[in-house]
Amino acid sequence: MTQRTLAVTGVDGFVGQHVARLAVEGGWRVVGLSRTAQPDPELSRLLADYHAGDLARQWPASLRADAVIHLAGLAAVGPSFDRPQEYISTNSAMVTLMCEAMLGWEAPPRLVGVSSGAVYSAGPPSQAVDEATATAPTSPYVVSKLLVEQQLGYYARRGIDTVIARPFNHIGPGQGPGFIVPDLTAALRELSPGEALATGNLASERDYTDVRDVAAAYLMLAGAPSHEQSVYNVCSGRALAGHELLALVASALDIPVPQTSVDPARLRAIDNPRITGSAARLRDEFGWAPQIDVAQSIADFVAA
């Protein structure tokens, strides 16, 4: 059997490294793409080839693959409020250049475009969000993701086999600053005894999934012979509040949970109080379900 080739954009990012490792374990030949001149040695050993460059400016002309998982892009919600046009322009340009190049391939690939569960509008707190839920442009980041989804729909009509993954919040080993678990971990490590911890809104509840389970879902979508739907949620189906994550991080660090104070500068302009996703579509069609619980994800992050 001929070994299939998987291209992963943003391969040296938080999710990309887990995707690459799981893909190689699953028998894929993995080609990585990123802005970094060279990936770190551990990642480099996994890759059959690597292309360095700004994908918002150029797609590598020589690259061919059976499937592509598109992870590259500006990803944090908070900074998008200060850099709205940069988020929209960068994330959109990558898809245009990538898909225009793919139109010239003899065999267009399966393209898994990674969007976000943040695109959904707020519904009743007791109701899980499925793929039929209305979307709402609640941040420049979300605007960019909704635009990317529309682009993928257009290129699907041009003959590229696109499928959209909408992951909800994901956590786990290797995540960088700018997200709740890394930021809480760093803040707790620097906190003096008896000092109050300045935070954003820890009452907000979000659906968290381990990054390794998310990577497995993307690979399932990339390698499946077919897919019945164009959009799939990737989530756990359970919402946890920020203060619950704080308690889990403190436990992993083996320190008491500190008193907290809300820093107004860390509050978002629009912040849904509770978001829980439904991954029933992905489960029913492909049998996917998360395997790693949040406490283990946080413990693994802290240990790493």
C-alpha positions as CSV (number, residue, x, y, z in Angstrom):
1,M,0.0,0.0,0.0
2,T,1.3,3.5,-0.9
3,Q,2.0,5.6,2.1
4,R,-0.3,8.6,2.2
5,T,1.1,12.1,2.6
6,L,-0.4,14.6,5.1
7,A,0.5,18.3,5.0
8,V,0.1,20.2,8.3
9,T,0.2,24.0,8.3
10,G,1.3,25.5,11.6
11,V,3.0,22.2,12.3
12,D,5.2,23.7,15.0
13,G,2.3,25.2,17.0
14,F,0.5,23.8,20.0
15,V,-1.9,21.6,18.1
16,G,0.3,20.9,15.1
17,Q,3.0,19.1,17.0
18,H,0.5,16.7,18.5
19,V,-1.1,16.2,15.0
20,A,2.3,15.4,13.5
21,R,3.2,12.9,16.2
22,L,-0.2,11.1,16.0
23,A,-0.1,11.1,12.2
24,V,3.3,9.4,12.1
25,E,2.2,6.9,14.6
26,G,-0.8,6.3,12.3
27,G,1.3,5.6,9.3
28,W,1.2,9.0,7.5
29,R,4.1,10.6,5.8
30,V,4.0,14.1,7.3
31,V,5.0,17.3,5.6
32,G,5.1,20.4,7.8
33,L,4.6,24.0,7.0
34,S,5.3,27.0,9.3
35,R,7.0,30.4,9.4
36,T,9.9,29.1,11.6
37,A,13.1,28.6,9.6
38,Q,13.6,25.1,11.1
39,P,11.4,23.1,13.5
40,D,12.9,22.0,16.7
41,P,14.9,18.7,16.5
42,E,12.1,16.5,18.2
43,L,9.5,17.7,15.6
44,S,12.0,17.6,12.7
45,R,12.6,13.9,13.3
46,L,8.9,13.3,12.6
47,L,8.7,15.1,9.3
48,A,9.4,13.8,5.9
49,D,9.7,17.3,4.6
50,Y,9.3,20.9,5.8
51,H,8.5,24.2,4.1
52,A,9.3,27.5,5.9
53,G,7.5,30.7,4.9
54,D,4.6,33.1,5.4
55,L,1.5,31.3,4.2
56,A,-0.3,34.6,4.1
57,R,2.1,35.6,1.2
58,Q,2.9,32.4,-0.6
59,W,2.0,28.7,-0.8
60,P,4.9,26.3,-1.7
61,A,4.5,25.5,-5.3
62,S,6.1,22.0,-5.2
63,L,4.0,20.7,-2.4
64,R,1.5,17.8,-3.0
65,A,-0.4,15.8,-0.4
66,D,-3.3,13.4,-0.1
67,A,-4.7,15.5,2.8
68,V,-4.1,18.8,4.5
69,I,-4.9,19.9,8.0
70,H,-4.8,23.7,8.1
71,L,-3.9,24.9,11.6
72,A,-1.9,28.0,10.7
73,G,-3.3,31.4,11.6
74,L,-3.8,33.9,14.3
75,A,-5.5,32.1,17.1
76,A,-6.1,34.0,20.3
77,V,-9.4,35.8,20.8
78,G,-8.2,38.5,23.2
79,P,-5.5,40.1,21.1
80,S,-7.9,40.2,18.0
81,F,-9.7,43.2,19.6
82,D,-6.5,45.3,19.3
83,R,-5.5,43.9,15.8
84,P,-8.8,43.3,14.0
85,Q,-7.8,43.8,10.4
86,E,-4.6,41.8,10.9
87,Y,-6.6,38.8,12.1
88,I,-9.1,39.1,9.2
89,S,-6.5,39.7,6.5
90,T,-4.0,37.1,7.6
91,N,-6.4,34.2,8.3
92,S,-8.3,34.8,5.0
93,A,-5.2,35.2,2.8
94,M,-3.8,31.9,3.9
95,V,-6.9,30.1,2.7
96,T,-7.0,31.9,-0.6
97,L,-3.4,31.1,-1.5
98,M,-3.6,27.5,-0.3
99,C,-6.8,26.7,-2.1
100,E,-5.9,28.5,-5.3
101,A,-2.7,26.4,-5.4
102,M,-4.7,23.2,-4.8
103,L,-7.0,23.9,-7.7
104,G,-3.9,23.2,-9.9
105,W,-3.2,19.8,-8.4
106,E,-4.0,16.8,-10.4
107,A,-5.8,15.3,-7.5
108,P,-7.2,17.9,-5.0
109,P,-6.7,16.7,-1.4
110,R,-9.0,16.3,1.6
111,L,-8.7,19.7,3.3
112,V,-9.5,19.9,7.0
113,G,-10.0,23.6,7.8
114,V,-9.8,24.3,11.5
115,S,-12.4,26.9,12.5
116,S,-13.6,27.4,16.1
117,G,-16.5,26.7,18.4
118,A,-16.3,30.4,19.3
119,V,-18.3,31.2,16.1
120,Y,-21.5,30.2,17.8
121,S,-24.0,32.6,19.3
122,A,-25.0,32.3,22.9
123,G,-28.0,30.1,23.5
124,P,-29.8,28.9,26.6
125,P,-27.1,27.9,29.2
126,S,-28.6,24.5,29.5
127,Q,-28.5,23.7,25.8
128,A,-25.5,22.2,24.1
129,V,-24.3,23.9,21.0
130,D,-24.5,21.7,17.8
131,E,-23.6,22.5,14.2
132,A,-27.1,23.8,13.5
133,T,-26.7,26.6,16.1
134,A,-26.6,30.1,14.7
135,T,-23.3,31.9,14.5
136,A,-22.4,35.4,15.7
137,P,-19.4,37.7,15.1
138,T,-18.4,38.3,18.7
139,S,-14.8,39.2,18.0
140,P,-12.4,40.0,15.1
141,Y,-11.0,36.5,15.6
142,V,-14.5,35.0,15.1
143,V,-15.1,37.3,12.1
144,S,-11.9,35.8,10.5
145,K,-13.0,32.3,11.2
146,L,-16.5,32.8,9.7
147,L,-14.9,34.3,6.6
148,V,-12.5,31.3,6.3
149,E,-15.5,29.0,6.6
150,Q,-17.2,30.8,3.7
151,Q,-14.0,30.6,1.7
152,L,-13.8,26.8,2.3
153,G,-17.4,26.5,1.1
154,Y,-16.5,28.3,-2.1
155,Y,-13.5,26.1,-2.8
156,A,-15.6,23.0,-2.1
157,R,-17.8,24.1,-5.0
158,R,-14.6,24.4,-7.1
159,G,-13.7,20.8,-6.4
160,I,-11.6,20.7,-3.3
161,D,-12.9,18.1,-0.7
162,T,-13.1,20.5,2.3
163,V,-14.4,19.7,5.7
164,I,-14.6,22.2,8.6
165,A,-13.7,21.3,12.2
166,R,-15.0,23.6,14.9
167,P,-13.0,22.8,18.0
168,F,-14.0,24.3,21.3
169,N,-11.4,25.3,23.9
170,H,-8.5,22.8,24.1
171,I,-5.8,22.4,26.6
172,G,-2.9,20.2,27.4
173,P,0.9,19.8,27.2
174,G,2.7,22.3,25.1
175,Q,0.1,25.1,25.1
176,G,1.7,28.6,25.1
177,P,0.7,31.8,27.0
178,G,-2.4,33.7,26.1
179,F,-4.8,30.9,27.1
180,I,-6.4,30.2,30.5
181,V,-4.4,27.2,31.8
182,P,-0.9,28.4,30.8
183,D,-1.7,31.9,32.1
184,L,-3.1,30.6,35.4
185,T,-0.2,28.3,35.8
186,A,2.4,31.1,35.3
187,A,0.5,33.5,37.6
188,L,0.3,30.9,40.4
189,R,3.9,30.1,40.2
190,E,4.8,33.8,40.6
191,L,2.2,34.6,43.3
192,S,3.5,35.4,46.8
193,P,1.9,33.7,49.8
194,G,-1.3,35.5,50.8
195,E,-1.4,37.6,47.7
196,A,-4.7,37.8,45.7
197,L,-4.6,36.6,42.1
198,A,-5.7,39.1,39.5
199,T,-7.9,37.4,36.9
200,G,-10.4,37.9,34.2
201,N,-14.0,36.5,34.5
202,L,-13.6,33.1,36.1
203,A,-17.3,32.6,36.2
204,S,-17.5,32.0,32.5
205,E,-18.0,28.3,31.6
206,R,-16.4,26.7,28.6
207,D,-16.1,23.3,27.0
208,Y,-12.5,22.0,27.3
209,T,-11.0,19.1,25.4
210,D,-7.4,17.7,25.6
211,V,-5.3,18.7,22.6
212,R,-4.4,15.0,21.9
213,D,-8.1,14.1,21.5
214,V,-8.6,17.1,19.3
215,A,-5.6,16.0,17.1
216,A,-7.1,12.6,16.8
217,A,-10.4,14.1,15.6
218,Y,-8.6,16.1,12.9
219,L,-6.7,13.0,11.7
220,M,-10.0,11.0,11.6
221,L,-11.5,13.7,9.4
222,A,-8.4,13.8,7.2
223,G,-8.2,10.1,6.6
224,A,-11.8,9.0,6.4
225,P,-12.8,7.7,3.0
226,S,-15.8,10.1,3.0
227,H,-17.7,12.5,5.2
228,E,-21.5,13.0,5.4
229,Q,-21.3,16.6,6.6
230,S,-19.3,19.7,5.9
231,V,-18.9,20.9,9.5
232,Y,-18.1,18.9,12.7
233,N,-17.8,20.1,16.3
234,V,-14.8,18.9,18.3
235,C,-15.6,19.2,22.0
236,S,-16.2,17.3,25.3
237,G,-19.8,18.1,25.9
238,R,-19.1,19.4,29.4
239,A,-18.6,23.0,30.6
240,L,-16.2,24.0,33.4
241,A,-15.9,27.5,34.9
242,G,-12.6,29.3,35.2
243,H,-12.6,29.0,38.9
244,E,-12.8,25.2,38.5
245,L,-9.7,25.3,36.2
246,L,-8.0,27.4,38.8
247,A,-8.6,24.8,41.4
248,L,-7.3,22.0,39.2
249,V,-4.1,24.0,38.3
250,A,-3.5,24.8,42.0
251,S,-3.9,21.1,42.8
252,A,-1.5,20.1,40.0
253,L,1.0,22.6,41.5
254,D,0.3,21.3,45.0
255,I,-0.5,24.7,46.4
256,P,-3.7,26.2,48.0
257,V,-6.3,28.0,45.8
258,P,-5.6,31.7,46.3
259,Q,-8.1,34.5,46.8
260,T,-8.9,36.2,43.5
261,S,-9.6,39.8,42.3
262,V,-11.1,40.7,38.9
263,D,-8.9,42.9,36.7
264,P,-11.2,45.0,34.5
265,A,-8.5,45.1,31.8
266,R,-8.8,41.4,31.4
267,L,-12.6,41.3,30.7
268,R,-13.7,40.8,27.2
269,A,-16.1,43.2,25.4
270,I,-18.5,40.3,24.6
271,D,-18.3,37.2,26.8
272,N,-20.9,34.4,26.7
273,P,-21.5,33.2,30.2
274,R,-21.7,29.5,29.3
275,I,-20.8,27.5,26.2
276,T,-21.1,23.7,26.0
277,G,-20.7,21.9,22.7
278,S,-22.2,18.8,21.3
279,A,-19.9,16.4,19.3
280,A,-22.7,14.0,18.5
281,R,-22.2,14.4,14.8
282,L,-18.6,13.4,15.0
283,R,-19.3,10.6,17.4
284,D,-22.2,9.1,15.5
285,E,-20.4,9.1,12.1
286,F,-16.8,8.3,13.1
287,G,-17.0,7.0,16.7
288,W,-14.8,9.7,18.1
289,A,-15.0,10.6,21.8
290,P,-12.5,12.3,24.1
291,Q,-10.3,9.9,26.1
292,I,-8.4,12.3,28.4
293,D,-10.2,14.3,31.1
294,V,-9.5,17.9,32.1
295,A,-7.7,17.1,35.3
296,Q,-5.2,14.8,33.5
297,S,-4.7,17.5,30.8
298,I,-3.8,20.1,33.3
299,A,-1.6,17.7,35.3
300,D,0.3,16.8,32.0
301,F,0.6,20.5,31.1
302,V,2.1,21.4,34.5
303,A,4.4,18.4,34.5
304,A,5.7,19.3,31.0
